Amino acid sequence: MHPDPSTQPAFAAVANSAAPAAPAPARRIPLSAKLILTAFMAVWFPVYWHNYGPTNFLYFCDAALLLTFAGIWTESALLISLPAVGILVPQIVWLVDFGGNCLGAHLTGMTNYMFDAKIPLFARGLSTFHGWLPVLLVWLLRRVGYDRRALPLWSALAVGLIAVSYAFLPGPGTHPENPNIPVNVDYVYGLSGSVAQHWMNQNLYVGVWTVALIGLVYLPTHLVLRRCYRPAPAA
């Protein structure tokens, strides 16, 4: 006996309703990590804005933290890979310089602000994110993979930040109305916050600085990350 065709849709509906639902995609980044970073950002952002002003967020490291915050919630490998390729090496330099300052050895001067009594201690304490952000990024890359588009996109972002900082923001040695407003953002005048570099013509220096960051910092970091982490799934 052949089944009545009129009953087939009903049978199909029953079968479909009985089939188990597809499991929801697993969360790659724990909710606890997202909430902890969110709590930090809820304090960090307004305190930095109040003490340093909005131009402080043009620093590479601050832009990297903002990208990481967006990336951890969206679980975007690209948004996480961008700060990883951009600041892993510079943050190591920051940590070495900070450790040197703690021991009385002044190396590059990039962490001198951490010992400036004119800046509130709490605001300086929030800057310790320079130490744990690289660790967080390495952990996140293990979970989401490395997006190889990070090198050209971060390089383009860095060029833009350097251009804005050089064209519109104060250089070292200037004394704005608020002494805590950052000068020499992204080190476009050298590593000192009080004296501009004097090795070469300043315009030439900015060009050399930009090329050096891309060729000697971002590119090697990209090659290491590409080798150490699985490629991120295609978006």
RANORPE-V764410 format. One record per pair of residues at least 12 apart in sequence whose C-alpha atoms are under 8 Angstrom apart, sorted by sequence separation. I is the first residue (numbers start at 0). J is the second residue. If there is no record, write none. Layout:
i | j
I | J
I | J
This chain:
i | j
66 | 78
67 | 79
96 | 108
169 | 181
170 | 182
171 | 183
66 | 79
96 | 109
97 | 110
113 | 126
169 | 182
170 | 183
188 | 201
96 | 110
97 | 111
168 | 182
169 | 183
170 | 184
66 | 81
67 | 82
168 | 183
66 | 82
93 | 109
97 | 113
168 | 184
188 | 204
93 | 110
171 | 188
187 | 204
188 | 205
63 | 81
64 | 82
165 | 183
170 | 188
187 | 205
63 | 82
164 | 183
165 | 184
62 | 82
63 | 83
164 | 184
171 | 191
172 | 192
173 | 193
164 | 185
171 | 192
172 | 193
187 | 208
63 | 85
165 | 187
170 | 192
171 | 193
172 | 194
63 | 86
164 | 187
171 | 194
172 | 195
161 | 185
171 | 195
160 | 185
170 | 195
59 | 85
60 | 86
161 | 187
59 | 86
40 | 68
60 | 90
37 | 68
36 | 68
94 | 129
93 | 129
94 | 130
33 | 71
33 | 72
90 | 129
91 | 130
90 | 130
28 | 71
90 | 133
28 | 74
87 | 133
27 | 74
86 | 133
161 | 209
83 | 133
158 | 209
83 | 136
82 | 136
83 | 137
80 | 136
79 | 136
154 | 213
79 | 139
80 | 140
79 | 140
118 | 179
117 | 179
154 | 217
76 | 140
80 | 145
84 | 149
80 | 146
84 | 150
76 | 143
80 | 147
150 | 217
50 | 118
64 | 132
71 | 139
75 | 143
76 | 144
77 | 145
81 | 149
85 | 153
150 | 218
60 | 129
67 | 136
74 | 143
76 | 145
77 | 146
80 | 149
81 | 150
84 | 153
85 | 154
76 | 146
77 | 148
81 | 152
82 | 153
150 | 221
50 | 122
77 | 149
81 | 153
149 | 221
147 | 221
47 | 122
46 | 122
147 | 225
145 | 224
145 | 225
109 | 190
43 | 125
108 | 190
109 | 191
107 | 190
108 | 191
109 | 192
145 | 228
147 | 230
107 | 191
108 | 192
144 | 228
145 | 229
146 | 230
147 | 231
144 | 229
145 | 230
146 | 231
144 | 230
145 | 231
141 | 228
144 | 231
140 | 228
141 | 229
143 | 231
144 | 232
59 | 157
59 | 160
58 | 160
57 | 160
57 | 164
28 | 139
28 | 142
54 | 168
27 | 142
27 | 143
55 | 180
54 | 180
55 | 181
58 | 184
59 | 185
54 | 181
57 | 184
58 | 185
51 | 179
52 | 180
57 | 185
88 | 216
50 | 179
51 | 180
52 | 181
55 | 184
50 | 180
51 | 181
85 | 216
85 | 217
88 | 220
84 | 217
87 | 220
84 | 218
85 | 220
84 | 220
84 | 221
84 | 224
76 | 231
